Amino acid sequence: MRKSHILYLLSFVFILASSCRFNPDMQGPGEAALQGEWQQDSVVLQKKLLNYSLYHFKFSCDSFFVSIKSFSKANGGYPDSCVQNGQWSEYAKGVYEQKHDTLRLKGLFSNADLTYKIEGGCFRSGKYEETFKLVKKADSVIQFFPTSSVIPFDAHLTKRSSCTPKPL
C-alpha cells in the first residue's frame, strides 16, 4: 500500500471516530433562569377566541415537562369521549435547548403520569417539537412567542428549583 493510501485511510478513520459521541449518562445543567415551574394564566382576548391553550412548563436541568390545557367552543372533530365540555389536556416531555432568546423543546407526547403516549386514541402522539422566542419581563415573568401561533403569552414562575442532575 502506498503512503498516500495509508494517509487517506487514517484520515478517514480519524474523521469517522471523531464524529461519533456517546450520549451522556447524566442530565445537562440546562438554563438556571428557567429552572422550576411556569404557568400561563390567560390568553389575550381569550373570551373572543374559538380555541386557545394554556401552558404549564416544568424545567428540571435540561429536561422539560409541559401540560397543555386546550379549550374549544367548537368540538373540532374530536369524539365526545375525548373532549370534556370543550376542554382537554395534552402532555409532552423531553429535552430543551436555549440559545440567546430562542427556546427549542424536543420530546415526545406523554400521559399525565410521564409515561410515553402510545399512538392512537385521543389527540396527538409521537414527536413533540416547539420553538419559542423568550422575552424576560421580570425576574418571575417570561413572555413566550410561539412560532406555531401569532399570539404571545406570559408565564409566571410558580415554583423555583435548581438543577440536580440525575442519571438518564
N, C-alpha and C positions, 0 to 999 in steps of 0.2 A: 504494500500500500504506500502511496506517495505521502509526503509530508502535508501537502495541501489537502488531501482527502482526510487525513487524521485531524488536522486543524478544523476542517469543516465539520467533521463528526463530533469533535469535542465541543465546538461552539454550539452546535445543535443540542447536544445533551445538556450543556450548561443553561441554555435558554429554556429548555423544557423543564429542567429541575427547578429553576428559579421562579418559574411562573406558577408552580403548584404550591399551595399552602394548606395546612390542615386547619379546620375550623377550630376556633378557640374552645377550651373546655370550661371557661368561666364567662359570665356576662361582662360586657364592657361597661365603663363608667357612665355613659350617657351624658346628658346635659344637666348640670347642677340646678339651673334655674327652672327646669321642667319637673324635677322630682316631686312626686306627690299626686294628688287628685285635683282635677279641674272640672268644673261644672258650668255648662251653658244653661241659663235660666229662661231665656226667651229669644225670639227671632223678631227682627224689625218687621212691623206690620203683620205679625202672625195671625191676628184675627181676620185679616183680609185674604190670607193665603189659603188655597185649597189643600196644599200639602206642605209640611215642614217637618224638620227633625231637630232634636235636641241631643247634644253630645255630652258624655261623661267620660273623661280620659283619666287613666291611671298610668303614670310613668314610674317605672322602677328600674334604675340603672339604664341600660339601653333597650329595655323591653317596654311594651305598651299593652294595655287592655282598653278597649273602647266599647261603650254601650251607646247605641244609637236608638233613641226612642222616637218613633215616627208617628205623625198624626195626619189623618186624611178626612176631609169632608165628603170625599167620593171614595167608593170601595177600591177602585184601581184595578179591578180584575182578580183580586185575591179571594180565595174561598172564605166564607164566614168563619170557619174554624180557625183561620189564621189571623184575621183582623177582628179584634175585640173592641166594639164600639168605636171603630175608626182609629185604633191605636195598636201598635205592635213594637217590639224591640228586636234589635239585631245586635250581635256581639262579634268582636274580632280581637285577635291577639297576634303579636309578632314583635318585630324589632323596628326601631326608628333611627333616623339619622337627621341631624340638623346641621346645615351649612349656611352660615350667615343668617338670613331671615327665612330660609326655606326648610320646612319640616316635612320629611318623607316617612310615611308609615307603610310598612310592608309586612303582610302576615296572611293569616287565614281566618275565615269566618269561624266562629266557635259558638258554643252554647253558653248560657249564663254561668255554668259551673266550670268554665275554662276548658272543657273537652272539645275537641275539634268537631265541627258540624259535618255530618255526612251529607252527600249530595242528595237532592230531592227534598221533599217536604215543603215547608213554607219559606219563602223569601230566598235570599242569596246564600250561596255556599261556595267553597273553593277560595281562590285568591282574593285578598283584600289589599288594595293599594290606594292610598290617598295622599295628596300633597297639599300643604297649606303654606301660605306666606304668613309669618307671625309679626305682630307689632306689639311690643310691650307698652301697655298704657299706664301701668302702676306695678308695684312690687308683686301684687297678687291678682293682677288682671292682664290677660293677654287677648288681643284681638286676632282672630283666625280668619284668614281669607282663603276659603277652599277653592281649588282650581276646578272642582266639579260643580260649582254653584256661583252665582253672582252676588249672593247675599253673605256679607261677612258677619261674624258673631263674636261676642265677648264671652270669655270663660274666666271664672274667678277660682282662685285657689281655695279649696275646702279643707285640705289636709296636706301639710308639708311633710316630706320624708327625705331621707338621704340614701345614697346608694350603698348597699352592702352586697357586693357581687356574689351570686350564687352559682354553683356548678350547673352546667347545662345537661 
